[in-house]
Amino acid sequence: MEGVYAGAWPEKGLGIALKIEDGAGRAAEAVMTHVLQRLSALDDTASAALTEWSTRPQRNWVGTHTGDVRAAEALLA
């Protein structure tokens, strides 16, 4: 199955599973970073290191910024 991503946090007894409709990793990176931050699974150093993955600029073939990949507003609420 394409677009399925999972992670585990055994010490907390938690698992995370994502299904990204288009199968692309770029959305999974943004969503997983946000979920880990919301779960307080990251210390300040790890959170800062992953910040670049939470919102990623998208550019067209000539390099024009066309938008950003980020977690949906519903997830951010």
N, C-alpha and C positions, 0 to 999 in steps of 0.2 A: 504494500500500500504506500503510495507516494504521499509526501507531505506530513508524515507522522513523526513527531519528535517527542522524546521522553527523557526524564531525569529522575533521580531518586536522592532523597536526603534521609538515609537510614537512621541516623541519630535521632531524628525527629519523627520517624515513622511516616514520612510524607513521600508521595510520588507526584510527578507532574507529567501530564500528557497533553500535547498540542496536536491539532489537526489543522494544517494550513491548506486552504482550498486549492490554491494554484500550485502547491507542492514546492514552492521556492523557499530556500533557506533564509532569504533576506527578511521575511516577515517573522519567521521563527526566532531569529536572533533578537529582534526588537521586543517581541512578546515575552520570550523567556527571560531576557534581562529585566523587564518590568516586573514579571511575576517573582523573580528572585529578590528584587528590591522590596516588593510589597510584603514578602514573607520574612523580611529581615534576615535573609540567608547569607547576606554578604556583609563583610566588614567594610569600613570606609575605604580602604585601599582597593579591595576588589570592586566595590561599587564604582569608584572613580575610574578604574581601568576599563570597566564595561560601558561607561557612559557613551562612548562613541558608537556603540551598537544599539542604543535605545532609540536614536533617531538618525537615520542614514539618508543623506541626500541622493536623489536620483537624477541622472543627467541623460539627455538624449545623445544620439551619435555624434553631434557636433560639440557636445560639452555644455549645453545650456541646462541650467537647473530647472527641472520640470516638476519637482515635488519632493516629498520626503516619505520614507517608510518609517512608521512609528506605530505604537500600540493604539488601537481604536479608543475613542473617547469613552465608550461604555466600559472598557477595561480600566481606564484611568480613574473612573469615579469611585 
